Amino acid sequence: MSLLSLREVLRQNAPLDDIERGAAERVGEVGRACMRRGVAKALVAAGQWDRALGVVEDMERMWDGPPASEASTPTPPMTRSSSQAKLH
């Protein structure tokens, strides 16, 4: 059995690092979702139904992700002329 070089050990652990990083990101997303749930509950308790509904709708969009049309095609940058055309 031969000893692995440091480079080989790092190369073999790279996929594990990616998994750990991805798991940490997902845990953060769950934490943010729990926080938003608490905000929505507090708004309902305060009788602010419209604002609570907005929070719930935001959570639903987070869960669903972007629509397929938005995910597949990048949004072109808005230019001054295109924004003015929409206003008139």
N, C-alpha and C positions, 0 to 999 in steps of 0.2 A: 504494500500500500504506500503510495507516494503522498507527500505533503502538498497541499494545494497552495499556490501562490496567493498573495493578498488580492491580486487582480482577479483571479479565478473565483475566489470566495465572494468578492463584491459583485462579480458578474452573475453568479448563481443566486445571490440574494436580491438582485434588482427587481425581479417579479414580486417578491414578498414586500419590498418597499412600496411598490405600486399598489398592491392590495391594501396595505396598511394606510397609505395616503387616501385611497378611495374610500375606505371604511370610515376614516376620520371625517371626510367631507360629508358622507351620508349621515353620520351621527350629528354633525352640525346642522344639517338640513332638518333632521327630526326635531332637534332642539328649537330651531326657529319656528317650525310648525306648531310645536307645543306652546310656545310663547304667543303666537298669533291666536291660537285657540283660547288662551286665557284672556287676551284682549277682546276677542269677540264675546266671550261670556260676560266680561265686565261691562261692555257696551250694552248688551241685552239687559243686564241687571239695572243699568242706569236709564233704560227706556230709549236708548238711541238705536232703534231697530235698523234704520237705513245705513248707518255707519257700520253696524255689526254685519249686515248683509254684504257690504263692500269688502269687509275683511274675509268673510267666508268665501266670497267669489274669488278673491285673490288667492286664497288657499286652494280652491278648486283649480285655478289656472296653474298654480305651482305643481299640483298633482298631475294634471293632464299634460303639461309641457306645452311647447309652442304648437300651433296648428301645423299640419303637414306642409301647407303652402309656404308658411314662414320659415320652417326648418330647412326646406330644400332650396329655396332661392333667397339670396341675400337681399336685404332691403337697400335700394339705391339711396345714396345720400340726397337729402333735400337741398335743392338749390334755391337761390333767391327768386329766380323767375318762376319756378314751379310752385313755391309757396305763395307768391303774389297772384298767380293764376287761380289758385284755389280760393283766395279771398274775394275775387271779383266775380 
